[in-house]
Structures are given as structure tokens and as C-alpha cells.
Amino acid sequence: MSRGFSRVLAPLARGLQNLFSRGVVSAVNAGLKMQTVQIQLLAGEGKDNVEHFEPYGYTAHALPGAEAAVGFVEGDRSHGIALVVADRRFRLVGLAAGEVAIYDDQGQKVHLTRDGIVIDGAGLPILLTNAPKARFDVPLLECTGDIKDRCDEGGRTMAGMRDIYNGHDHPENDSGGPTDQPNQDM
């Protein structure tokens, strides 16, 4: 290639080289309408206030050490956009083709498997809030733990209500003494 032609193409080549870079997230500002990240790019180049574009309906606050793919508008390194932020340290592996999951660093996940949806609270509470009603339109609802009714003051578990029912009696009309306990347990 001639020296003159190389000189003409050099700015174009630099611009193309400056379009994309990989980096490591060092800080996140999640308090803005468009989250920003601080990123350390290859060769030690640091960038502050890089806007992190997230898909509609999804947001995350990445931990330091997460990786980012950064694009630069027109190759201008002063205007970076974090296109993707991922963290291989916590990513779920081994999903079957077509499966989807959301997850965090604590092991919590919602996994849409080929056999159904699995919600793993990682030992932390799961809270359903601000809903006027929860409906389970299923033929069978199974619970392996206790169910507690908090509607009444003090609240009782279903097992506690069952114990009260099974042990209750009534005053006998004729003799005045109590009746026997129910002959069928609940």
C-alpha cells in the first residue's frame, strides 16, 4: 500500500479502533434516570459517567469487577456508552436451549426452565406487595412448610387452627357437661 494511501486511511483506522472497547466496572451511580458507570478500559484508560443503556423493563446495579462492552459515538472517546454489563462471577451456567433466568450475586434467581418456573430465594424472604389480590389458578397448591394467617390479631398457623378444631368440645345440652372431641380430625 502506498504511503499516501496509508496516510489517508490512518484517521479512519483510528476511528474504527476507537469505536468499541472492553472494560471493568469500578463504580456505579444507580440514582439517576440513566444509570452511569465508571469503567477502567484496556490499557488503563479510565472513563467516568459512562451512560449504561439497559433494556426496557430491566435494571441492575452491577458490582465492581463486572465487565462492560463500551461503544464510543463516532469513535469519540469522550462520549462512551456502556452497551452491555455482565458479571461472569455470578452468571448461571448450563441453561438448556431456550431457557431464561434473572439472578444476582446472592444466589437469588427466577429461572424459566423447560419444565416450569423456578424461583429461588437463596434463603431470603420473598415478598408479594401492593397487590389487591393474589390468585393461583391451579388444581393443586402444595406447601411444604406452615401457612400462617395474619388477618386476626396474633395470627394462627393452619396447623394451629387444626389443633384447636381437633381438640375442641361443646357444652352438652342435656347434662351440661362438655361433648367429646370431634370424631373426625380436620
C-alpha positions as CSV (number, residue, x, y, z in Angstrom):
1,M,0.0,0.0,0.0
2,S,1.4,3.4,-0.9
3,R,2.5,5.8,1.9
4,G,0.0,8.4,0.7
5,F,-2.9,6.0,0.7
6,S,-2.0,4.8,4.3
7,R,-1.9,8.4,5.4
8,V,-5.4,9.0,4.1
9,L,-6.8,5.8,5.8
10,A,-5.0,6.4,9.1
11,P,-7.7,8.6,10.6
12,L,-10.4,6.2,9.5
13,A,-8.5,3.3,11.1
14,R,-8.0,5.2,14.4
15,G,-11.8,6.0,14.4
16,L,-12.7,2.3,13.9
17,Q,-10.3,1.3,16.6
18,N,-11.9,3.8,19.0
19,L,-15.5,2.6,18.3
20,F,-15.5,-0.2,20.9
21,S,-13.6,-1.3,23.9
22,R,-13.9,-3.8,26.8
23,G,-13.6,-2.6,30.4
24,V,-14.2,-3.4,34.0
25,V,-16.8,-1.6,36.1
26,S,-15.2,0.1,39.1
27,A,-18.3,2.1,40.3
28,V,-22.0,2.6,39.6
29,N,-24.3,5.6,40.0
30,A,-27.8,3.9,40.1
31,G,-29.5,7.0,41.4
32,L,-30.0,8.6,38.0
33,K,-32.7,8.2,35.3
34,M,-29.9,6.8,33.1
35,Q,-27.5,4.9,35.3
36,T,-23.8,5.8,34.8
37,V,-20.8,3.6,35.4
38,Q,-17.1,4.3,36.0
39,I,-15.1,1.9,33.8
40,Q,-11.4,1.0,33.5
41,L,-10.8,0.2,29.9
42,L,-8.0,-1.7,28.3
43,A,-4.5,-0.1,28.7
44,G,-5.6,1.6,31.9
45,E,-7.8,4.2,30.3
46,G,-10.4,5.3,32.9
47,K,-13.8,6.7,32.0
48,D,-16.3,8.3,34.4
49,N,-20.0,8.9,34.0
50,V,-20.4,6.5,31.1
51,E,-24.1,6.1,30.5
52,H,-25.3,2.5,30.9
53,F,-28.1,1.7,28.4
54,E,-30.3,-1.1,29.8
55,P,-33.1,-2.9,28.0
56,Y,-36.6,-1.6,28.8
57,G,-38.1,-3.2,31.9
58,Y,-34.7,-4.5,33.2
59,T,-32.2,-2.8,35.5
60,A,-29.4,-3.9,37.7
61,H,-26.7,-2.4,39.9
62,A,-23.5,-4.2,38.9
63,L,-20.8,-4.8,41.4
64,P,-17.3,-3.6,41.0
65,G,-15.4,-6.1,38.8
66,A,-18.3,-6.7,36.4
67,E,-17.3,-6.4,32.7
68,A,-18.6,-4.0,30.1
69,A,-18.7,-3.6,26.4
70,V,-18.4,0.1,25.7
71,G,-19.2,1.9,22.4
72,F,-18.0,5.4,21.6
73,V,-20.2,7.6,19.4
74,E,-18.3,8.3,16.1
75,G,-15.1,6.9,17.7
76,D,-15.1,9.9,20.1
77,R,-13.6,8.5,23.4
78,S,-15.1,11.4,25.4
79,H,-18.6,10.0,24.8
80,G,-18.8,6.4,25.9
81,I,-21.9,4.3,26.2
82,A,-21.9,1.0,28.2
83,L,-23.9,-1.2,25.9
84,V,-23.7,-4.4,28.0
85,V,-22.5,-5.0,31.5
86,A,-22.1,-8.7,32.5
87,D,-20.6,-10.5,35.5
88,R,-19.2,-13.9,34.8
89,R,-18.6,-14.5,38.5
90,F,-22.4,-14.9,39.2
91,R,-23.8,-15.9,35.8
92,L,-25.9,-19.0,35.8
93,V,-24.4,-21.7,33.6
94,G,-25.8,-24.8,32.0
95,L,-29.2,-23.4,31.0
96,A,-30.9,-25.6,28.3
97,A,-31.6,-24.1,24.9
98,G,-34.4,-21.6,25.2
99,E,-34.3,-21.1,29.0
100,V,-34.1,-17.7,30.6
101,A,-33.1,-16.5,34.0
102,I,-32.5,-13.4,36.1
103,Y,-30.1,-13.7,39.0
104,D,-27.9,-11.8,41.5
105,D,-24.7,-12.3,43.4
106,Q,-26.5,-13.8,46.5
107,G,-27.9,-16.8,44.6
108,Q,-31.4,-15.5,44.2
109,K,-32.9,-16.3,40.8
110,V,-36.0,-16.6,38.7
111,H,-35.4,-19.4,36.2
112,L,-37.8,-20.1,33.3
113,T,-36.9,-23.8,32.7
114,R,-38.2,-26.1,30.1
115,D,-40.2,-27.9,32.9
116,G,-41.6,-24.7,34.6
117,I,-40.6,-21.6,36.5
118,V,-38.3,-22.0,39.5
119,I,-38.0,-19.1,42.0
120,D,-35.0,-19.5,44.4
121,G,-35.0,-17.0,47.2
122,A,-31.5,-18.1,48.4
123,G,-32.7,-18.3,52.0
124,L,-34.1,-14.8,51.9
125,P,-37.8,-13.8,52.1
126,I,-39.9,-13.4,49.0
127,L,-42.4,-10.6,49.3
128,L,-45.5,-10.0,47.2
129,T,-46.6,-6.4,47.9
130,N,-49.1,-3.7,46.7
131,A,-51.5,-6.2,45.0
132,P,-55.2,-6.2,45.8
133,K,-55.4,-9.9,45.3
134,A,-53.2,-12.9,44.5
135,R,-54.8,-15.7,42.5
136,F,-53.4,-19.1,42.0
137,D,-55.5,-20.7,39.2
138,V,-54.1,-24.2,39.7
139,P,-55.8,-27.5,40.5
140,L,-53.4,-28.2,43.5
141,L,-51.5,-25.8,45.7
142,E,-48.8,-27.6,47.7
143,C,-47.0,-26.1,50.7
144,T,-44.1,-28.0,52.4
145,G,-44.0,-25.5,55.3
146,D,-46.6,-24.0,57.6
147,I,-49.1,-21.4,56.5
148,K,-49.9,-18.5,58.9
149,D,-53.0,-16.3,58.8
150,R,-52.2,-12.8,59.9
151,C,-55.7,-11.5,59.4
152,D,-56.6,-11.8,63.1
153,E,-54.6,-10.2,65.9
154,G,-52.0,-12.7,66.9
155,G,-52.5,-14.8,63.8
156,R,-52.6,-18.5,63.8
157,T,-51.0,-21.1,61.6
158,M,-53.2,-23.6,59.7
159,A,-51.7,-26.3,61.8
160,G,-52.6,-24.4,65.0
161,M,-56.2,-23.9,63.8
162,R,-56.3,-27.6,63.0
163,D,-55.1,-28.5,66.5
164,I,-57.8,-26.2,68.1
165,Y,-60.5,-27.7,66.0
166,N,-59.5,-31.3,66.7
167,G,-59.3,-30.7,70.4
168,H,-62.5,-28.6,70.8
169,D,-65.7,-29.6,72.6
170,H,-69.1,-28.0,73.3
171,P,-71.4,-27.8,76.3
172,E,-73.8,-30.7,76.3
173,N,-77.5,-29.6,76.2
174,D,-79.0,-32.2,78.5
175,S,-76.3,-33.0,81.1
176,G,-74.5,-29.6,80.9
177,G,-71.1,-31.4,80.6
178,P,-68.9,-31.0,77.5
179,T,-69.2,-33.2,74.5
180,D,-66.5,-35.4,73.3
181,Q,-63.9,-34.1,70.9
182,P,-64.8,-34.4,67.2
183,N,-64.7,-38.0,65.9
184,Q,-63.1,-36.8,62.7
185,D,-59.9,-34.8,62.6
186,M,-59.6,-31.9,60.3
